[in-house]
């Protein structure tokens, strides 16, 4: 069966995260495509900052060694809490909301767990679901799928059938990167596939983006800028970016630091 480019490159990333360093021959044996195809993939992935080419293969960049949930959760935790506090203000009683499996939305889950509010929450995050389930007023729906290696998130579209039975008022989502031109991007191509489908089912998209994500681009786009309704960030945006997003794109910008 022919493997799509996104599937192949995601498999390369999984193998590199496991081994840290691989040769083209190793990859060809594991994935079952030609060495020429893999060299082309590796060259493109190096341009995107996902790995570094070596003689005969590739190594994982240091930044990608910290893509595990525990490592991501520790980064910019103060900023993520500020963003989550602003996000909490948007949520209303009896809404149905969707949370992705990011460490930023996990901060929102911590706050919701303690809040006396009746909600239905759909999530692709295993830890997020367990946390929210401690609040007796919140109905938690965990999407089905394959558990992502080194993470607590589910990937793939196996559990999307449940979305035909609910109306999602708000989707809270984070990303590895955001630019006005590209939109929201992430590095796990299977998670991106799921996020694209979730966004289609949601009435409003709320992007929770700390300052380290703005101006960076990861390997795959899951939401175009014109699909985003609100951006909550921890810093004041540059005037040119703020004007483009708020005036041209009609996006509500919330600065959690003010």
ABEGO torsion letter per residue (X at the ends): XBBBAAAAAAAAAAAAAAAGBBBAAAAAAAAGBBAAAAAAAAAAAAAAGABBBBBGBBBBBAAAAAABAAAAAABGAAAAAAAAAAAAAABBBGBBBBBBABAAAAAAAAAAAABBBBBBBBBABAAAAAAAAABAABBBBBBBEBBBBGBABBBEAAAAAAAAABBBABBBBBBABBBAAAEBBBABAAAAAAAAAAAAABABBBBBBBAAABGBBBABBABBAAABABBBBABBBBAAAAAAAAAAAGBBBBBAAX
